[in-house]
Amino acid sequence: MFLARLTKRVGIAATTLFGVGVIVFVLLRVAPGDPVAMMIAPGATPADIAALRARYGLDESIPVQFMLWLKGILAGDFGTSISIRRDVLDLLAERLPATLELATLALLVAILIGGGVAIIGTMLRRTRGESVVDAANGLLLAIPDFVWALALVLVLGVFYPVLPLSGRVNPQSADDFVTRFYLVESIATLRFDKFLEVASHMVMPTLALALPLAAVIARVLKQALSEAMVQDYVLLARLKGMSELRLILQEALRNAVGPTLALTGVQFTFLIGGTVIVERIFSYPGVGNMAIDAVINRDLPLIQGLVLVFGLMFIVINILVDLAVVALNPRLRHG
C-alpha cells in the first residue's frame, strides 16, 4: 500500500510539473516584450537580430519551441541564459545551495520559536499570560517577511551596525570554500571562524523569513496542544502526578505534531518562494535574487528553469511531508 501511494504521488507530481512547464512556457511567449531586444547591440542589422532569434529558437512557432525546450529538458539541457550568457543548469547549481541553506535554517529557527511559543501558551492557558502570548503571536503573524527584513536592516545594520548587510561571506573568503553549501561545509570541516562569518551574514535574512512562519507554527501547534490536553490519556497522566511541562512534552505533543507538520510543510514551500524579496533586500546570492533579475531582463530560459526548480522543490517537499505524516500516524499507515 505504501508503494502504491508513493507511485501515485510520483505520477501526480510528474503531471503537475509538466502542467507547470506548459503554462509558464506559453505565458512567457504571449506576454508583451521581446527578450532579444534586451540583447541587441547598437547598430545591429536585421540579419544579426534574425540570427540571434534563431539561436534561441524564438523564430519558431510556440508548439515547436515548446517541443525543442522539452526535448532539451529531458536531456538535461535547460538552455542558455539570455542575459548572463551562461548555461541555466550551471547557474541554478551555483545559486540553489544558498537558497536551500537559508530556507532550511529559517525553517529550523521557525520551528524552535513557534514550538516554544506554543508550549508556553499551552502552559499558561486560561490565564492572563495566554492573552499576552496570543497577542505577541498575532503581531508576528501580521507583519510580512519583507517588513521584518527592512526593520532588521534599520536596527541591526544601520542604527546598531553589528551584522553585515549583504552577501553570504566577505568577498575575500569566497574562494575558501570547495562547495556552494558554505554553512554545511564550514561545520563539516570544523572551520568555526568561517562558520561564524557565514552565520553572521545569514542572521537577518533568516530571522526575516522565520518570524512569520514561527507565528503560523505557534498558532496551529497551540490549538492542537489545547485539544490534546483535554483528552482522557492526558487526564490520566495528570492523575499520576506528572508536571504540566512533562504532560505537554511526553503525552500531548506527539499527538499534536501531525497537523502542525502538515501545515509546516506547506508553509515551507511558500517560505522558499518568499526568499525572492528577502534575498533582494539583503543582496543574498540565491535563486530568489536571480529570479528578479531574470524577470526584469525577460530571460526566458532562466525564468523557465527557475520555475521548474521551484515547482520540483514544492512537489518533493509536499511528498516528503505526506510520507512523514503517514509515518507518524498509525491510523493512516495501516488504513
DRENNUVEX-585587 format. One record per residue (C-alpha): residue number from 1; residue in one letter; x, y, z. Coordinates in steps of 0.05 Angstrom, whole numbers. Layout:
BEGIN
[pt NUM, 'A', [X, Y, Z]];
...
***
This chain:
BEGIN
[pt 1, 'M', [0, 0, 0]];
[pt 2, 'F', [57, 47, 16]];
[pt 3, 'L', [90, 35, -51]];
[pt 4, 'A', [23, 45, -86]];
[pt 5, 'R', [13, 111, -51]];
[pt 6, 'L', [83, 133, -68]];
[pt 7, 'T', [76, 113, -141]];
[pt 8, 'K', [11, 150, -146]];
[pt 9, 'R', [41, 213, -116]];
[pt 10, 'V', [101, 210, -162]];
[pt 11, 'G', [54, 204, -222]];
[pt 12, 'I', [13, 263, -199]];
[pt 13, 'A', [78, 302, -187]];
[pt 14, 'A', [104, 288, -257]];
[pt 15, 'T', [37, 310, -287]];
[pt 16, 'T', [36, 373, -244]];
[pt 17, 'L', [107, 391, -263]];
[pt 18, 'F', [91, 382, -337]];
[pt 19, 'G', [30, 426, -330]];
[pt 20, 'V', [71, 480, -295]];
[pt 21, 'G', [122, 477, -352]];
[pt 22, 'V', [68, 485, -405]];
[pt 23, 'I', [33, 543, -371]];
[pt 24, 'V', [97, 582, -356]];
[pt 25, 'F', [125, 570, -426]];
[pt 26, 'V', [62, 594, -461]];
[pt 27, 'L', [52, 654, -415]];
[pt 28, 'L', [123, 678, -425]];
[pt 29, 'R', [116, 673, -501]];
[pt 30, 'V', [50, 711, -505]];
[pt 31, 'A', [69, 765, -455]];
[pt 32, 'P', [88, 833, -485]];
[pt 33, 'G', [161, 847, -497]];
[pt 34, 'D', [217, 816, -537]];
[pt 35, 'P', [276, 785, -499]];
[pt 36, 'V', [321, 794, -559]];
[pt 37, 'A', [312, 869, -554]];
[pt 38, 'M', [350, 866, -488]];
[pt 39, 'M', [410, 836, -523]];
[pt 40, 'I', [413, 876, -587]];
[pt 41, 'A', [476, 918, -592]];
[pt 42, 'P', [473, 988, -621]];
[pt 43, 'G', [477, 985, -697]];
[pt 44, 'A', [454, 913, -702]];
[pt 45, 'T', [428, 895, -771]];
[pt 46, 'P', [363, 857, -784]];
[pt 47, 'A', [406, 797, -803]];
[pt 48, 'D', [440, 800, -735]];
[pt 49, 'I', [373, 803, -700]];
[pt 50, 'A', [346, 744, -741]];
[pt 51, 'A', [409, 703, -725]];
[pt 52, 'L', [401, 718, -651]];
[pt 53, 'R', [327, 697, -652]];
[pt 54, 'A', [346, 633, -688]];
[pt 55, 'R', [400, 618, -637]];
[pt 56, 'Y', [349, 617, -581]];
[pt 57, 'G', [295, 584, -623]];
[pt 58, 'L', [249, 645, -619]];
[pt 59, 'D', [237, 644, -694]];
[pt 60, 'E', [195, 580, -690]];
[pt 61, 'S', [122, 573, -671]];
[pt 62, 'I', [104, 565, -597]];
[pt 63, 'P', [89, 490, -603]];
[pt 64, 'V', [155, 478, -638]];
[pt 65, 'Q', [192, 520, -587]];
[pt 66, 'F', [160, 481, -531]];
[pt 67, 'M', [178, 413, -561]];
[pt 68, 'L', [250, 435, -570]];
[pt 69, 'W', [253, 461, -499]];
[pt 70, 'L', [222, 397, -471]];
[pt 71, 'K', [270, 354, -511]];
[pt 72, 'G', [328, 394, -481]];
[pt 73, 'I', [300, 388, -410]];
[pt 74, 'L', [294, 313, -416]];
[pt 75, 'A', [367, 311, -440]];
[pt 76, 'G', [389, 355, -382]];
[pt 77, 'D', [397, 418, -423]];
[pt 78, 'F', [359, 476, -394]];
[pt 79, 'G', [385, 524, -446]];
[pt 80, 'T', [430, 585, -443]];
[pt 81, 'S', [413, 648, -403]];
[pt 82, 'I', [398, 706, -449]];
[pt 83, 'S', [422, 760, -401]];
[pt 84, 'I', [481, 724, -367]];
[pt 85, 'R', [502, 682, -428]];
[pt 86, 'R', [515, 621, -385]];
[pt 87, 'D', [484, 552, -380]];
[pt 88, 'V', [419, 555, -339]];
[pt 89, 'L', [433, 490, -303]];
[pt 90, 'D', [502, 515, -281]];
[pt 91, 'L', [471, 579, -255]];
[pt 92, 'L', [419, 541, -216]];
[pt 93, 'A', [471, 494, -187]];
[pt 94, 'E', [512, 554, -167]];
[pt 95, 'R', [456, 594, -133]];
[pt 96, 'L', [408, 540, -107]];
[pt 97, 'P', [452, 518, -48]];
[pt 98, 'A', [450, 588, -19]];
[pt 99, 'T', [374, 590, -21]];
[pt 100, 'L', [367, 519, 7]];
[pt 101, 'E', [413, 535, 66]];
[pt 102, 'L', [375, 600, 80]];
[pt 103, 'A', [306, 568, 76]];
[pt 104, 'T', [326, 507, 117]];
[pt 105, 'L', [358, 549, 172]];
[pt 106, 'A', [296, 595, 173]];
[pt 107, 'L', [252, 533, 180]];
[pt 108, 'L', [292, 507, 239]];
[pt 109, 'V', [291, 575, 273]];
[pt 110, 'A', [216, 580, 260]];
[pt 111, 'I', [203, 511, 290]];
[pt 112, 'L', [243, 528, 352]];
[pt 113, 'I', [209, 596, 362]];
[pt 114, 'G', [140, 572, 343]];
[pt 115, 'G', [144, 508, 383]];
[pt 116, 'G', [169, 546, 444]];
[pt 117, 'V', [114, 598, 439]];
[pt 118, 'A', [61, 543, 431]];
[pt 119, 'I', [86, 505, 492]];
[pt 120, 'I', [90, 567, 535]];
[pt 121, 'G', [20, 588, 512]];
[pt 122, 'T', [-7, 519, 529]];
[pt 123, 'M', [24, 521, 599]];
[pt 124, 'L', [-7, 589, 611]];
[pt 125, 'R', [-76, 571, 584]];
[pt 126, 'R', [-136, 603, 618]];
[pt 127, 'T', [-90, 656, 649]];
[pt 128, 'R', [-74, 728, 632]];
[pt 129, 'G', [-7, 705, 606]];
[pt 130, 'E', [-41, 666, 550]];
[pt 131, 'S', [-71, 731, 523]];
[pt 132, 'V', [-2, 763, 523]];
[pt 133, 'V', [27, 704, 484]];
[pt 134, 'D', [-31, 705, 434]];
[pt 135, 'A', [-23, 780, 424]];
[pt 136, 'A', [52, 773, 412]];
[pt 137, 'N', [40, 716, 364]];
[pt 138, 'G', [-13, 756, 327]];
[pt 139, 'L', [38, 812, 318]];
[pt 140, 'L', [88, 764, 288]];
[pt 141, 'L', [34, 736, 242]];
[pt 142, 'A', [11, 804, 217]];
[pt 143, 'I', [79, 830, 195]];
[pt 144, 'P', [105, 801, 129]];
[pt 145, 'D', [176, 777, 119]];
[pt 146, 'F', [199, 836, 77]];
[pt 147, 'V', [177, 885, 131]];
[pt 148, 'W', [217, 846, 182]];
[pt 149, 'A', [276, 848, 134]];
[pt 150, 'L', [273, 924, 128]];
[pt 151, 'A', [265, 932, 203]];
[pt 152, 'L', [325, 887, 216]];
[pt 153, 'V', [366, 926, 166]];
[pt 154, 'L', [350, 991, 201]];
[pt 155, 'V', [362, 965, 272]];
[pt 156, 'L', [420, 916, 264]];
[pt 157, 'G', [451, 944, 201]];
[pt 158, 'V', [443, 1020, 206]];
[pt 159, 'F', [427, 1043, 277]];
[pt 160, 'Y', [469, 989, 311]];
[pt 161, 'P', [514, 961, 256]];
[pt 162, 'V', [532, 895, 287]];
[pt 163, 'L', [516, 850, 228]];
[pt 164, 'P', [535, 851, 154]];
[pt 165, 'L', [481, 878, 108]];
[pt 166, 'S', [493, 837, 45]];
[pt 167, 'G', [523, 775, 14]];
[pt 168, 'R', [538, 706, 42]];
[pt 169, 'V', [610, 717, 62]];
[pt 170, 'N', [663, 770, 57]];
[pt 171, 'P', [687, 777, -16]];
[pt 172, 'Q', [757, 753, 1]];
[pt 173, 'S', [731, 689, 33]];
[pt 174, 'A', [690, 663, -26]];
[pt 175, 'D', [749, 623, -53]];
[pt 176, 'D', [760, 587, 13]];
[pt 177, 'F', [701, 541, 1]];
[pt 178, 'V', [701, 479, -43]];
[pt 179, 'T', [625, 471, -47]];
[pt 180, 'R', [568, 521, -52]];
[pt 181, 'F', [539, 498, 15]];
[pt 182, 'Y', [580, 547, 56]];
[pt 183, 'L', [546, 536, 123]];
[pt 184, 'V', [546, 460, 118]];
[pt 185, 'E', [618, 458, 93]];
[pt 186, 'S', [644, 503, 149]];
[pt 187, 'I', [612, 458, 201]];
[pt 188, 'A', [635, 393, 167]];
[pt 189, 'T', [707, 418, 163]];
[pt 190, 'L', [706, 447, 234]];
[pt 191, 'R', [726, 516, 209]];
[pt 192, 'F', [687, 554, 261]];
[pt 193, 'D', [715, 621, 240]];
[pt 194, 'K', [683, 611, 172]];
[pt 195, 'F', [620, 585, 205]];
[pt 196, 'L', [614, 649, 245]];
[pt 197, 'E', [627, 691, 183]];
[pt 198, 'V', [573, 654, 143]];
[pt 199, 'A', [524, 654, 201]];
[pt 200, 'S', [532, 729, 213]];
[pt 201, 'H', [511, 742, 141]];
[pt 202, 'M', [451, 696, 149]];
[pt 203, 'V', [423, 721, 216]];
[pt 204, 'M', [380, 778, 188]];
[pt 205, 'P', [351, 743, 127]];
[pt 206, 'T', [338, 681, 168]];
[pt 207, 'L', [300, 719, 222]];
[pt 208, 'A', [261, 757, 169]];
[pt 209, 'L', [237, 692, 138]];
[pt 210, 'A', [229, 653, 204]];
[pt 211, 'L', [187, 701, 246]];
[pt 212, 'P', [122, 699, 204]];
[pt 213, 'L', [128, 623, 196]];
[pt 214, 'A', [141, 615, 271]];
[pt 215, 'A', [75, 652, 284]];
[pt 216, 'V', [38, 603, 239]];
[pt 217, 'I', [70, 542, 272]];
[pt 218, 'A', [56, 570, 342]];
[pt 219, 'R', [-18, 582, 327]];
[pt 220, 'V', [-31, 514, 297]];
[pt 221, 'L', [10, 475, 348]];
[pt 222, 'K', [-20, 512, 407]];
[pt 223, 'Q', [-90, 496, 382]];
[pt 224, 'A', [-72, 423, 372]];
[pt 225, 'L', [-40, 420, 442]];
[pt 226, 'S', [-101, 452, 473]];
[pt 227, 'E', [-145, 398, 443]];
[pt 228, 'A', [-97, 343, 464]];
[pt 229, 'M', [-93, 368, 536]];
[pt 230, 'V', [-166, 352, 549]];
[pt 231, 'Q', [-162, 281, 523]];
[pt 232, 'D', [-171, 222, 571]];
[pt 233, 'Y', [-99, 197, 566]];
[pt 234, 'V', [-73, 266, 587]];
[pt 235, 'L', [-122, 269, 645]];
[pt 236, 'L', [-100, 200, 667]];
[pt 237, 'A', [-27, 221, 664]];
[pt 238, 'R', [-43, 283, 705]];
[pt 239, 'L', [-75, 240, 759]];
[pt 240, 'K', [-10, 201, 763]];
[pt 241, 'G', [25, 265, 784]];
[pt 242, 'M', [60, 287, 720]];
[pt 243, 'S', [81, 360, 717]];
[pt 244, 'E', [48, 406, 666]];
[pt 245, 'L', [110, 411, 623]];
[pt 246, 'R', [120, 336, 623]];
[pt 247, 'L', [48, 325, 604]];
[pt 248, 'I', [57, 371, 544]];
[pt 249, 'L', [123, 342, 521]];
[pt 250, 'Q', [111, 268, 533]];
[pt 251, 'E', [36, 260, 523]];
[pt 252, 'A', [4, 317, 483]];
[pt 253, 'L', [60, 338, 436]];
[pt 254, 'R', [68, 272, 398]];
[pt 255, 'N', [-7, 272, 381]];
[pt 256, 'A', [-9, 346, 364]];
[pt 257, 'V', [51, 347, 318]];
[pt 258, 'G', [16, 313, 259]];
[pt 259, 'P', [-28, 371, 235]];
[pt 260, 'T', [28, 420, 252]];
[pt 261, 'L', [77, 381, 209]];
[pt 262, 'A', [30, 380, 150]];
[pt 263, 'L', [19, 456, 153]];
[pt 264, 'T', [93, 469, 164]];
[pt 265, 'G', [110, 431, 101]];
[pt 266, 'V', [61, 473, 61]];
[pt 267, 'Q', [86, 537, 92]];
[pt 268, 'F', [158, 517, 79]];
[pt 269, 'T', [144, 515, 4]];
[pt 270, 'F', [117, 586, 10]];
[pt 271, 'L', [178, 605, 50]];
[pt 272, 'I', [224, 583, -7]];
[pt 273, 'G', [184, 627, -54]];
[pt 274, 'G', [187, 683, -4]];
[pt 275, 'T', [262, 685, -7]];
[pt 276, 'V', [256, 725, -71]];
[pt 277, 'I', [243, 792, -38]];
[pt 278, 'V', [285, 778, 24]];
[pt 279, 'E', [345, 757, -17]];
[pt 280, 'R', [338, 821, -58]];
[pt 281, 'I', [337, 865, 4]];
[pt 282, 'F', [400, 833, 32]];
[pt 283, 'S', [434, 823, -36]];
[pt 284, 'Y', [437, 749, -18]];
[pt 285, 'P', [463, 709, -78]];
[pt 286, 'G', [409, 657, -82]];
[pt 287, 'V', [359, 636, -136]];
[pt 288, 'G', [308, 686, -110]];
[pt 289, 'N', [352, 745, -123]];
[pt 290, 'M', [370, 716, -191]];
[pt 291, 'A', [296, 707, -207]];
[pt 292, 'I', [282, 781, -201]];
[pt 293, 'D', [339, 798, -250]];
[pt 294, 'A', [313, 744, -298]];
[pt 295, 'V', [243, 774, -298]];
[pt 296, 'I', [270, 845, -308]];
[pt 297, 'N', [312, 822, -367]];
[pt 298, 'R', [258, 776, -395]];
[pt 299, 'D', [309, 720, -393]];
[pt 300, 'L', [262, 665, -417]];
[pt 301, 'P', [308, 604, -409]];
[pt 302, 'L', [328, 625, -339]];
[pt 303, 'I', [257, 640, -317]];
[pt 304, 'Q', [233, 573, -343]];
[pt 305, 'G', [290, 537, -307]];
[pt 306, 'L', [276, 574, -242]];
[pt 307, 'V', [201, 559, -244]];
[pt 308, 'L', [215, 485, -258]];
[pt 309, 'V', [264, 481, -200]];
[pt 310, 'F', [216, 517, -152]];
[pt 311, 'G', [159, 472, -175]];
[pt 312, 'L', [201, 409, -166]];
[pt 313, 'M', [221, 432, -96]];
[pt 314, 'F', [149, 446, -77]];
[pt 315, 'I', [127, 377, -101]];
[pt 316, 'V', [184, 339, -67]];
[pt 317, 'I', [173, 375, -1]];
[pt 318, 'N', [98, 360, -3]];
[pt 319, 'I', [111, 287, -17]];
[pt 320, 'L', [161, 282, 40]];
[pt 321, 'V', [113, 317, 87]];
[pt 322, 'D', [56, 270, 68]];
[pt 323, 'L', [101, 209, 79]];
[pt 324, 'A', [123, 237, 147]];
[pt 325, 'V', [51, 249, 169]];
[pt 326, 'V', [33, 177, 149]];
[pt 327, 'A', [94, 150, 186]];
[pt 328, 'L', [75, 188, 249]];
[pt 329, 'N', [1, 168, 247]];
[pt 330, 'P', [-12, 93, 255]];
[pt 331, 'R', [-84, 100, 231]];
[pt 332, 'L', [-60, 129, 165]];
[pt 333, 'R', [-3, 79, 160]];
[pt 334, 'H', [-49, 19, 167]];
[pt 335, 'G', [-113, 49, 138]];
***
